[in-house]
Amino acid sequence: MGEDKTVHIGSMTELTALFKSTTYVVIDFYADWCAPCKTIAPAYQELANMYSVPGILAFAKVRTDADQGTQMISAVYSIRAMPTMLFYKDGRQVAVNGSPYIQGANLPVLKAAAEKLGALAKKRQAEAAAAA
């Protein structure tokens, strides 16, 4: 599968820093015991490896049951089911393809969202390069 470009978040401070440094962020809230989480994890990593653009698009993971810090993040974002993926632009939750989140291992919807965000990220990267 190659290099893992997913960003593993362990605290609210790390998540806040990611929001400040990256325009678009996809967050996968998961648990190690969750079978659907295990099912979608390789695809999520593959999408992260394909579409991540430093400073523009990041794919993050928060293990909901890792410790008190990640449990707090899950509570703040009202995560009740795993996996749940949320989408952010400039630190604010947004809808992608009409939905502000994905619950469950819905690979077709996740792929479509990643493709859309990836296209936006590449466009922003090209605009930044042209302006430089």
C-alpha positions in Angstrom: 0.0 0.0 0.0 3.0 2.3 0.3 3.4 5.4 2.4 0.6 6.3 4.8 -0.3 9.9 4.3 -3.1 9.9 6.9 -2.7 12.2 9.8 -3.2 10.5 13.2 -4.8 12.9 15.7 -4.3 12.3 19.4 -5.5 15.5 20.9 -7.7 18.6 20.4 -4.5 20.6 20.1 -3.3 18.5 17.2 -6.7 18.7 15.5 -6.8 22.5 15.9 -3.3 22.8 14.4 -4.4 20.7 11.4 -7.4 22.9 10.8 -5.2 26.1 11.0 -2.6 24.7 8.6 -4.9 22.9 6.0 -7.8 24.2 4.0 -9.7 20.9 3.6 -9.8 18.1 6.2 -11.5 14.8 6.2 -11.7 13.1 9.6 -12.3 9.4 10.0 -13.5 8.6 13.6 -12.9 4.9 14.2 -12.3 2.3 16.8 -10.0 -0.8 16.7 -12.8 -3.1 17.7 -15.1 -1.9 14.9 -15.4 -4.3 12.0 -16.7 -1.7 9.5 -13.8 0.6 10.5 -11.4 -2.2 9.7 -13.1 -2.8 6.3 -12.8 0.8 5.2 -9.4 1.6 6.6 -7.3 0.4 3.6 -9.5 2.3 1.2 -9.3 5.4 3.4 -5.5 5.2 3.5 -5.4 4.7 -0.3 -7.6 7.8 -0.9 -5.4 9.8 1.5 -2.3 8.7 -0.4 -3.9 9.6 -3.7 -5.4 13.0 -2.9 -3.6 14.5 0.1 -1.9 17.9 -0.7 0.2 19.4 2.1 -1.5 22.5 3.4 -4.5 22.0 1.2 -6.1 18.6 1.8 -5.5 16.2 4.7 -7.1 12.9 5.6 -7.1 12.5 9.4 -7.9 9.6 11.7 -9.1 9.8 15.3 -9.3 6.6 17.3 -12.3 7.3 19.4 -11.3 4.9 22.2 -7.5 5.5 22.3 -7.4 7.7 25.4 -9.0 10.6 27.2 -7.9 13.1 24.6 -9.4 11.2 21.6 -12.5 10.4 23.7 -12.9 14.2 24.3 -12.6 14.9 20.5 -15.3 12.3 19.8 -17.6 13.9 22.4 -17.1 17.4 21.1 -18.0 16.2 17.6 -20.9 14.1 18.8 -19.6 10.9 17.3 -22.1 8.1 18.1 -21.3 5.6 15.3 -18.2 4.3 13.8 -16.8 4.8 11.3 -18.0 8.4 10.9 -16.2 10.7 8.4 -16.7 14.5 8.7 -15.6 17.2 6.2 -14.1 20.6 7.0 -13.1 23.7 5.0 -11.1 26.3 6.9 -12.0 24.6 10.2 -15.7 24.6 9.6 -17.8 21.6 8.9 -19.1 21.5 5.3 -21.2 19.2 3.1 -19.5 17.3 0.3 -21.8 16.1 -2.4 -24.7 17.1 -0.3 -23.7 15.4 3.0 -21.8 16.8 6.0 -20.8 13.3 7.0 -20.6 9.7 6.1 -21.6 7.0 8.7 -20.6 3.4 8.1 -18.3 1.8 5.6 -19.9 3.5 2.6 -17.0 3.2 0.2 -18.7 4.6 -3.0 -19.8 7.8 -1.1 -16.4 8.2 0.5 -14.6 7.8 -2.9 -16.9 10.4 -4.5 -16.2 12.8 -1.7 -12.5 12.2 -1.8 -12.5 12.7 -5.6 -14.3 16.0 -5.3 -12.1 17.3 -2.5 -9.0 16.0 -4.4 -10.1 18.0 -7.5 -10.6 21.2 -5.4 -7.2 20.7 -3.7 -5.4 20.2 -7.1 -7.1 23.4 -8.4 -6.0 25.4 -5.4 -2.5 24.0 -5.7 -2.4 25.0 -9.4 -3.7 28.5 -8.6 -1.0 28.9 -5.9 1.7 27.7 -8.2 0.5 30.1 -10.9 0.5 33.0 -8.5 4.0 32.3 -7.3 
